[in-house]
Amino acid sequence: VRKGMVLVDERLKPVASWEFDADIAILTHSTTIQPRYQAVIHCEIIRQAIRSTQ
């Protein structure tokens, strides 16, 4: 087990995802948001670089 990994009960049947849909709110710098914009998403214990597609 390495830093950032999470142990999950196999009965939950976890799956990996490369893509997901999200509704986001831009609080600052709304003029810099364009297709392929890169940012960091924080979701509970996950901190991951993302790239928007739209």
PyRosetta script that sets phi, psi and omega in degrees:
from pyrosetta import init, pose_from_sequence

init()
pose = pose_from_sequence("VRKGMVLVDERLKPVASWEFDADIAILTHSTTIQPRYQAVIHCEIIRQAIRSTQ")
pose.set_psi(1, 128.8)
pose.set_omega(1, 179.8)
pose.set_phi(2, -112.8)
pose.set_psi(2, 166.0)
pose.set_omega(2, 177.7)
pose.set_phi(3, -53.5)
pose.set_psi(3, 132.6)
pose.set_omega(3, 178.4)
pose.set_phi(4, 94.0)
pose.set_psi(4, -15.0)
pose.set_omega(4, 179.0)
pose.set_phi(5, -79.7)
pose.set_psi(5, 153.3)
pose.set_omega(5, -179.9)
pose.set_phi(6, -127.5)
pose.set_psi(6, 134.2)
pose.set_omega(6, 175.3)
pose.set_phi(7, -87.9)
pose.set_psi(7, 129.5)
pose.set_omega(7, -176.5)
pose.set_phi(8, -129.5)
pose.set_psi(8, 139.6)
pose.set_omega(8, 176.6)
pose.set_phi(9, -63.3)
pose.set_psi(9, 130.7)
pose.set_omega(9, -177.5)
pose.set_phi(10, -63.4)
pose.set_psi(10, -19.2)
pose.set_omega(10, 177.7)
pose.set_phi(11, -68.2)
pose.set_psi(11, -18.2)
pose.set_omega(11, 177.1)
pose.set_phi(12, -77.7)
pose.set_psi(12, -12.6)
pose.set_omega(12, 179.2)
pose.set_phi(13, 51.5)
pose.set_psi(13, 61.7)
pose.set_omega(13, -179.3)
pose.set_phi(14, -67.4)
pose.set_psi(14, 148.6)
pose.set_omega(14, 176.9)
pose.set_phi(15, -133.7)
pose.set_psi(15, 148.6)
pose.set_omega(15, 176.7)
pose.set_phi(16, -86.6)
pose.set_psi(16, 149.9)
pose.set_omega(16, 179.1)
pose.set_phi(17, -130.4)
pose.set_psi(17, 138.5)
pose.set_omega(17, 174.1)
pose.set_phi(18, -99.5)
pose.set_psi(18, -18.0)
pose.set_omega(18, -174.5)
pose.set_phi(19, -141.5)
pose.set_psi(19, 146.3)
pose.set_omega(19, 173.3)
pose.set_phi(20, -155.9)
pose.set_psi(20, 158.4)
pose.set_omega(20, 176.4)
pose.set_phi(21, -97.7)
pose.set_psi(21, 141.9)
pose.set_omega(21, 180.0)
pose.set_phi(22, -146.3)
pose.set_psi(22, 145.9)
pose.set_omega(22, 169.4)
pose.set_phi(23, -98.6)
pose.set_psi(23, 124.1)
pose.set_omega(23, -177.1)
pose.set_phi(24, -122.8)
pose.set_psi(24, 156.9)
pose.set_omega(24, 176.0)
pose.set_phi(25, -120.1)
pose.set_psi(25, 123.5)
pose.set_omega(25, 179.1)
pose.set_phi(26, -92.2)
pose.set_psi(26, 117.4)
pose.set_omega(26, -176.5)
pose.set_phi(27, -90.8)
pose.set_psi(27, -32.4)
pose.set_omega(27, 179.3)
pose.set_phi(28, -141.6)
pose.set_psi(28, 161.1)
pose.set_omega(28, 176.1)
pose.set_phi(29, 58.7)
pose.set_psi(29, 40.0)
pose.set_omega(29, -177.5)
pose.set_phi(30, -63.5)
pose.set_psi(30, -21.4)
pose.set_omega(30, -179.6)
pose.set_phi(31, -76.8)
pose.set_psi(31, -15.5)
pose.set_omega(31, -179.9)
pose.set_phi(32, -90.4)
pose.set_psi(32, -6.8)
pose.set_omega(32, -178.5)
pose.set_phi(33, -82.3)
pose.set_psi(33, 116.6)
pose.set_omega(33, 179.7)
pose.set_phi(34, -140.8)
pose.set_psi(34, 169.9)
pose.set_omega(34, 175.2)
pose.set_phi(35, -54.0)
pose.set_psi(35, 142.2)
pose.set_omega(35, -179.1)
pose.set_phi(36, 71.4)
pose.set_psi(36, 15.6)
pose.set_omega(36, 175.5)
pose.set_phi(37, -62.5)
pose.set_psi(37, 137.5)
pose.set_omega(37, 179.6)
pose.set_phi(38, -107.6)
pose.set_psi(38, 139.5)
pose.set_omega(38, 179.7)
pose.set_phi(39, -151.0)
pose.set_psi(39, -175.6)
pose.set_omega(39, 176.2)
pose.set_phi(40, -119.4)
pose.set_psi(40, 129.0)
pose.set_omega(40, 177.8)
pose.set_phi(41, -99.8)
pose.set_psi(41, 137.9)
pose.set_omega(41, 176.2)
pose.set_phi(42, -116.2)
pose.set_psi(42, 115.9)
pose.set_omega(42, -178.5)
pose.set_phi(43, -133.9)
pose.set_psi(43, 100.4)
pose.set_omega(43, -173.7)
pose.set_phi(44, 54.2)
pose.set_psi(44, -113.5)
pose.set_omega(44, -177.0)
pose.set_phi(45, -92.0)
pose.set_psi(45, -0.9)
pose.set_omega(45, -176.7)
pose.set_phi(46, -91.1)
pose.set_psi(46, 132.7)
pose.set_omega(46, 172.8)
pose.set_phi(47, -130.5)
pose.set_psi(47, 110.3)
pose.set_omega(47, -170.8)
pose.set_phi(48, -139.5)
pose.set_psi(48, 138.3)
pose.set_omega(48, 174.1)
pose.set_phi(49, -70.8)
pose.set_psi(49, 139.1)
pose.set_omega(49, 180.0)
pose.set_phi(50, -132.0)
pose.set_psi(50, 163.8)
pose.set_omega(50, 174.2)
pose.set_phi(51, -134.0)
pose.set_psi(51, 127.4)
pose.set_omega(51, 178.9)
pose.set_phi(52, -74.8)
pose.set_psi(52, 151.2)
pose.set_omega(52, 179.8)
pose.set_phi(53, -107.7)
pose.set_psi(53, -10.9)
pose.set_omega(53, -179.4)
pose.set_phi(54, -129.8)
pose.dump_pdb("model.pdb")
